[in-house]
Amino acid sequence: MKADEIFKEYNDHILLTYTRMPAIFVKGKGSQLTDFQGKKYLDFFPGWGVSNLGHCHPKVMGAVREQIGKLIHIPNNFYNPHQAKLAKELIRISFEGKIFFCNSGTESVEAAIKFARKYGEGKKFEIITTINAFHGRTMGALTATGQEKHQKGFSPLVPGFKHVPFNDIGALKAAVNDQTAAIMIELIQGEGGINVATKEYVKALRQICDEQKILLIIDEVQSGMARTGEIFAFKHYGITPDVMCLAKALGGGLPIGAMIVKKELADIFKPGMHGSTFAGSPLVCKAALGVIKAIYAEKIMKKVKVQGPYLVMKLNELKSKYDVIKEVRGLGLMIGVELTIEGAAIFKECFSRGLIINCTQDNVLRIMPALNVTRRQINKAIHILDGAIEAVLKKGAVTKGRWPDLINGKACGILRKGKYET
């Protein structure tokens, strides 16, 4: 199919729930994506954090190839050896507990919400989350999300949620009452702008939950699987959650999510209380086992602890050069660059030059490369970002912008040699 044909099929047959970048990718390897005309892009935001090991990692691909000719799916009322092995591995690297498998981050959050409600036995049902948190798009997870812009048009939302400022222990204490069943938090707010919880705040959270017999639910959907330099972000803080939500990078590109609960809480869910048709299939479990194997065999966390500070250093060099960079923050290879201007123009200029990053909260460039990224690739990304910022400032193009929409199946521009030109 030609580009205009593909655009037309999307326009005619697919709901407009995404603002899509004008690119048609056909191949990926490591930190590189190739479009249908052969142009190569350096991907520093692979799959919204799904491809922590880069695109098509050999250990993941090998596991998938081995399994796909044997058995793809089997329902959860039968036993699956790969699911058993994956559960054991996840417990080994996290904390003593039991697991419910699902298909995505928002499903893992929904499972945690139901688990907290059941834990409260009808007496305690409120869940406290933080402003600017992002927990998903299904109704429970959407209500838990502390951002009104995502909730507009979907009222009435699910009752029983409170939102308090992030890193504000006083506000959280004031919100707790005898109906509070759980506190749910991202230790690093991803979509919220790469805001990092302080150690003092997290330790106080754990203490409050212990004293009040409240569940501490940690959402590691984006921060998990070595993204921060530890296998899970909670390990930076010297605490253990009661419930942890996982997804994104766990499957190496295949859809899988998980909720892990402490062993002493595991009997709260009984047969029939929750389920998921496709969850924990032999194929996705085998892929996830490949991900875990690669992280430890290739010493990925050690690499993150080296390359993360290096990337931050290079970004801070740009901060010294450009007044529009207000702050560089993050942990490991989960980094945000806060701007004093809106970031859409810089994001788009980077893309046109062959660098994929993300812009969130209008003015935060979100940079999350594959965890096996090389120093050479970091230097190349910084060079592109430097040129993009300079070009945007020269143009004065610092206002909020969108990619050209598709009109009657045709883009308002031309694809030439892989580059989109308006």
C-alpha angles and dihedrals in degrees: 000000000000122000095256090050092053091047090050094050090052091047093049102039113020126074114247097241095131135053096225128208112237097250134110109205121197105169140028135185124172109315094345130093124188123205127215092269094051100257112146124221130196104230112213094163102044112192094332088297095317096112099056090156093045127255119323098355110200096235092051093044091047092052092048093048091049093052105035094073092051110043131339105179138013126167121254095247086077128063120258118194094206091053090051092050093046092050090051091049094049091050090048093056098038121029140304107286148092132277140227113198123214138156108259148008095266090051091053089051091049089052090051091050092052090045091053092049091051090047089056091055092216093301099077114039110139120109121200119211134168135260112260092021117138117205104159146287106269113101100264094041090044091055090048089053109097097218122097093199090070093046100051113119096016102087138169090059125194111287123234104058131117128188122208132178116279117253091012108120093177092059091047094051089050091053095052116097139153090283095057110116100170148358114220121195145165107223086210115029103223109181086026091069108280095286112173122214115233120240091238091054094049094046089051089050091054091049093050091049092049094048096045096037090241123151116247107214115190118197106213095164091123103017096049133093097051097307093132098040093269123077088248127016093233089070089071089063105051094238137104124222124229090222130017128193121210138177136115106068095026093087099040089233101333119102113262135138134178141194115206119196129186113266095243089058097045097099092063090088115063129191111290096021095102139002148157126212101214099028123127097004118176090252099053093040090053089050091050091050087054090053093052091045091052094047093056100033092051095041091236096169091056089052092050091052089055102039097039095063090042092055091047090050092052091047090050088054087059088048089058089051100045125046090202090074106086101175143353113210142158144092128268108331095338100098137165128196109202115207133200087223133049111279104213094097092050091046091052093045090052089051093051088053093051103264122118117206132141136245119211134174087019095274108043120091106211114210119186112154125183110287092240091056114145128231089243090057091048091052090050092050092050090049091053093045090049091053092045094053091047092049094048093049091050091051092044087228098148102127126102113283143178134209112261110275123236112255117197089342094308127104119236090243144030133270107223119177090336094309121113112227124186 
